[in-house]
Each structure stands twice: as C-alpha cells, then as structure tokens.
Amino acid sequence: MSTTVLAAGDHFVLPRLLADEVRAAAAGAADVTVRELTLPWPHTPFGPVGEVDEASGTEDELIDALQGAEVCVTQLAPLTERVLAHCPDLKLMCVSRGGPVNANLAAATRHGVAVCYAPGRNAVATAEHTLTLLLAAARGVGDTHTDLRRGVWRGDHFDYDTCGIEIDGATVGLIGYGAIGSRVAKVLAAMGAHVLVHDPYVRPESLAGVAEQVSLDELLTRSRVLSLHARVTEETTGMIGAAQIAKMPRGSVLVNCARGALLDYDAVCDALDAGQLSGAAFDVYPQEPVPAGSRLLRTPGIVMTPHLAGASQQVAHKAARIVAGEVGRFLRGEPPAHCANPEVFTGQA
C-alpha cells in the first residue's frame, strides 16, 4: 500500500526538491505517491493565515491538496485548526524551517499529527550573510555604492572620520552564540578580531580559543562592532535601544540578521544621525516589507537586504533533505529527529 505525501513547496524550497528527497528517503522503506503544490512565496509575502504566522497560501488550497495524504512536507503551508479538521488522514507535518511557526502545535497535537522541523538548515548561509553585511557596514559600502550608481565619485569617503575600520584587531561583540553566532565568531577570530560573547546558555568550553564570555554591559562598552544573534523572547524583545547604543564606543557599527524585534530601529537612526554609530546593517525589520516612509530608507550609513540571509541554493537542498529524512523515519517506524510535539508519539497528547 502506498503512502501519499504532499510536497507543498514554494519558489525557494521547490516542490520538486522536496519530492525528490522524499522518494530517496523512502526507498526501501515503503512505496510513496508524492503530489506537488506550489505556494506563492516569496513572490507574495508570507503572513498570518488563520491563527498561524509566517505562512503562504490559503487554508482551502491546502485542504484540497491534502485529501487522502498522510504526510505533508513544506516550508510555509499553514497548518491550522481548520486544515487539521478537514484532513483526517494527515499524520505527519514536516516544516523545513528552524521552527514550525506556521503550524498550530496545540491543534496538531489534539489531532494526533506530529510536527517536525529543520534546525540549522540555514546556519551557514545566515552566518556568511551576516559577515557580508558586517564588513560592508564597517567600510561604508552601502553609501559608496549608492553614490557611484548615481555617477558621483566622492573623495571625502577617504577622510579619516568616514573611511571605516578593519576587523583585524577590532573588538566585536556577539549577542547569542548558537549555530549562527558561533560560526560568525570563528570567522571573525580567524580574521584577527577579539570576539566577545553574551549568551547565558553558552557552554564555556565551546568558546575556547574563539571568544570571551562577558556581561551585556561589558560587551557593549568594549565592542566597536555589535552583531545580534539571539532568539526573540520576552527578555530579548527590544533588548538593544538608545541606552544600550549609548554605551558603545563612538563610531561603532551595529548588525542585525536575527530578528527585528530585538532592536529599536529609531534609536539606531538617531545614533547614526548623531555619529554615535558610523554604520549599521540589517536583514530583518520590525515591519516587513519595510514601509515606504521608514527612516531606514533615508538615513545614511545603513546597508540593507530584504530578509534573505538564509537564502542560498544549498539551504533549499538542505531543508528538503532534513524534512525528507523525517518522512523516511516515519515510514520505517523510527522516532523523529526533530519533533515539536513528541507527545503525539508517547501517547500523552
């Protein structure tokens, strides 16, 4: 008997990538029939669908596509109470993201649907992108690029006060030392930076030869460059604002490729206007897409990308491979590697 799997991909994690990896993971374990569905992201921004966030597509199209399917592999399809109620055959939802924010976990648990996810899928890409923005902000690449595109060759970018800083010999502070922050730290240390870390959950042995663990206040007062790598929690929301930026050395650089909620962006613009910061770089924002009237679009010294730090062709393949691995384990009757609601398997749901 064949197991039906819905590969609900999008224009980044393509349906065919998901389908190919599922077939490979199922080989020798079970016969699978794979259907494909293409969701509109990123050509259409993700957003709330039903009661879940950061989802793409509609409940109705997912309900139609899931009829008779036991498994869904996806990046952004909305797993809502309504979808679950209309898809009684569904047993496993695999979300190819670091966290299944587009799944209603409580409802999935009540319906006996396991939800798996893909931690670390974009750690390399995000770390590399962070370093790209960090170096660009430290050397004023954003403004000089814009000037040249306008046909303006500004010699004053060579002035001492505006020509930027080297990473070699600089003190760089990282808030967060997880899969991404730790990779950034190792590259910066190899470049000659003195790396400081503030992370209450870090294992001291993981810092050996790479970074120094310090308090947040010490990190701020010593760091010429600050990069954010923390998760958003009640404690970290808005953790860097005007008071924290004021503690940094004058002319510092601030980078955020983590989450927009960590940072007060108006405070950053104020600090850039006042010279407290010499540069900033962002891939994430408090509102996405960035509104047309945002100060971020008119404040000099900012390098910006549209939330694509985790976008690389390798990430799409890794994401598909990780969730397909969960499908293979499911078909073989093995426990999942990364399940957000394991009580479904233990009978405690």
N, C-alpha and C positions, 0 to 999 in steps of 0.2 A: 504493500500500500504506500502511495506517495504522500509526502508531507508538502503542503502548499506554503510557500514563503513569498511574502510581498517585499520586493526591493523598492522602497519608496525613497528614491534619491532626489537629487536636485541638480543644479548646473555646476556644482563643485564636487560633491561626492556623487558621482554619476550613478544612475541605476545599473548600468552595465558593469561598473566596477563592483558594486555590491553583489549583483547576480553572479558574476564570475567567481568571486571569492566564496560565496555561499556554496556553489556547486563544488568547488575544490575542497572546502571544509567538510562537505557531506559525503565525499567519495569514500566508498567502502562502509559507510555507516547506515545510509538509508537512501531511498530514491526521493528526490525532491523535484517539485514543479515550482519554478520561480516566475512570478509575474513582476512586471516593472511598472512603476508610476513615477512620473517626473513632476516634482514640486517646483514652484516658480522662483524660489530664492536662488541666487541673490538678485536676479533681475527685478523682483518685487521684494522689498524689505520684509524681514520677519517681524512678528509682533504677537500680541496676545490673540489666542484662538480659544474660545470658550473660557475655561478657567486656568489655562496654562499660558506660559510666556514663551517668547522667542521661538515661535512655531511658524510653519509655512504651509500653505494650502488650506483647505476647508475640511470641516468635520464630514460633510456629506460625501466629498470625493474619496476620503479615506474609508468611510463606512462601505461605500460601493466596492472599492478595490480590495477590502479585507474579507469580503464574504467568502467563507469556506477556508480562509487562511488560518493556520495555527501559529505562524511566526511572521513578524514584521521587522525588517532591518531598515533603518532610516537615520537621517541626521536631524530632521526638523518636523516630521509629521506630528500632528497634535494627538496625543493620547489622552482624551478627556473622558469624563464620566459618560457622556452621550455616546462617544465612539465605543467604549467598552460595553455599554448596554446593548448596542446593536451588532456586536461582533462576538457572539458566544463561543466561537471556535478558537479564538485567539488565546495562546498560552504563553507566548514569549515576545517581548518587545525589546529590540536591541538598538540603542541610541548611540550613534557614532560620535559622541561628544564627551568632553571631560566630565560632564554632569547632565543627567536627564531632565533639564528644566522644562522641557516641552511635554513631560509626562506627569499626570496626576497620580502620584505614587500611592496615596491612600486609596483611591478608587481602584487602581490596578491591583492592589493587594486584596481588596474586598472581592474582586472578580477572579482572583486566582491567577493573575497574569504577572509573570516575573519581568522585571525591567532591568536590563543590563546596560552598561555604558562603556566608554573607551578612554580611560585615564591616560594621559601622557601622549595622546596621538599627535599633538601639535607642539610639544615642548621644544623640539629642535627649531622648528620654523619660527616660533614666537621669540625664542632666545636670539636667533640670528637677526630677526627684525628689530628687536629691542636694541641690539648693538648697532644696527644700521642707523636708527633714529638717534641714539645716544651720540654717536660720532658726528652725525650731521648737525645736531644741535650744538655740540661743543665747538664746532668750527664754522657755524653760521651758514651752513649750506643752503638752508631754505631761502633766506633773503638774497644771497648772492645769485642763486639760481633764478629767482624771480626777476632780479634786476637784469640779468643777461638775456632772459627770454623777452624782456621789454626793449632790448637793444641798448641798455645802459651799462657802461663799464665804469664802476665806481672804485677809484683808487683808495678812497677812505676806508674801504674794508680791510686795508692793510695797516690801518692805525693800530697802535698798541692796545687801546681800550676796546677794540672791536674785532681783533683778528682771531680770537678764540684760544683754546687751551689744548694741550696734549694730554692723552690719557696716561702715558708713561710718567710715573712719579706723582700722579694726582691721587687724591683720596676719593673713592667712590663708595657711596652708601647704598645698600640694597635693603629694602623693607620686604622681607619674605625670601625664603631660601628653599623653595620647593623644587619641582622638576625643572622649572624655567629659571628661577633665580640662581640656582646652583650652577647651571650651565653658563649663565651670563658671568657669574663670579669667576669661574675657571678661565674663561677667555680674557676677562679684564686683568686677572692676576698674571696671565701669560704675557699680556701687553705691558706689564710693569706697573699697574695700578696697585695701590694699597686699598684692599676691599674691606669695608665694614659691613656687618650684617646685623639687622634687628629682626629676630624671629623667635618668639617664646617657645616654639615647638622644635627648634633645630637641635639635632644631635651634635654635641661638641666635636666628636671625632670626625664628623663629615666636613668640618671647617679646616682641619689640619692642613697647613701649607697653602691654604687658599684665601681664607678670610678670618677676620676677627669679630667675635660676637660682642656687641655693646648695647647699651640702653638707647632708646629712641632719641633722647635729648643729646647724648654724646654723638650719635650718628649724625644728627642734624648740624651740630656746631662744628663738626670736623669735615663734613663731606662737601667737596666742591661740585660733585655730581651726585644726584639722587635719582634712583630708579625704583619704581614701585612694582612689587610682585606679590602682593598679599591678596588673600580672598576677601570678599565682601561679607562682613558680619556686622552685628550691632556695634562691636568695639572698633572696627576699622572704617566704618562709613564716615566719610568726612575727616579722616584722621590727619590729613595734611591740608592746612588752611593758612591764613595770614600769619598767625602766631608762630607756626612751625617754620614757614618760609623765612620769617624774620630772623630766626636763629641760625640760618645757614650763612656761610661766608658771602660777602657781597660779590655779585657777578657769577653766582652759581648757575648750574644747569639742572633742570628737572625733567624726568622722562616718565611717562605712564603708558604702558602697554598691557595693563592688567584689567582694571575696571574703572569706569568713570566715576562711580560713587565714592571712590577712595579720596577724591581730591576736590578742593574748592577752586574751580577754574577762574572765577572772577578774581580771586586772590592771586592767582598766577598772572593774570593780565595786569593787575595793579603792580605786582612785583617787577614785571618786565618793563612797564612804563617808568617805574621809579629807578630802574637799574639794579635792584636787589638781585634779580635774575638776569643773566645775559642771554639765556636761551632756554627753550622748552620744546619738547617733542611728545606728540600724542597719537595714539592709535585708537583710543577709546574716549567716550564723551558722556556727559550727563544726559544728553538727548541725542539720539541717532535716528536719521541723519542730522548733522549739525544744522540748526536753523539759519536761514539766510542772514538774519540780523545779529548773529552771535559776535561777541567781541573777539572770539578766537580767530575769526576770519579777517580782522583788520589790525590786530596787534602785532607789531614787528617782533621777529625773533622766534617765531613758532614754526616748527616743522610738523606737518600733519599727514596722516594716512587714514583712509576710511575703514577702520576696524578690519584690517586684513593681515595682521601679524601672523595669524595661524593659517594663512593660505599659502600652500605650496602643492605642487602635484604629488609630492611624496606623502603629504598629510592625507590627501584623499585616498591614496592607496593604503596607508597605514590604518586609517579609520575603517575602511571596508574590511581589511584583513582582521582587525581586532573583533568587530562585531560578528563576522562570519565564524571566527573561532568559537564564539559563544553558541552559535547555531550548531556547530559540529558537536560541542559538548552536550547540548540539549538532546540532539538526535542519538547520541551514544549513551544517554542516561547518566552523564557525569555532572558534577556540580559546576556551576558557573564560576568564572574567574573574578568577575566584577559585577555584582548584583546589588542594586539599590534597595531591594526589598526581599532579602533572603528568607524571611519568614514564610513566604509562599512555598518554599521547598521543605521547611521544617514542620509544617502543619500548624504554625502558630498564628496564621493570618486570621 
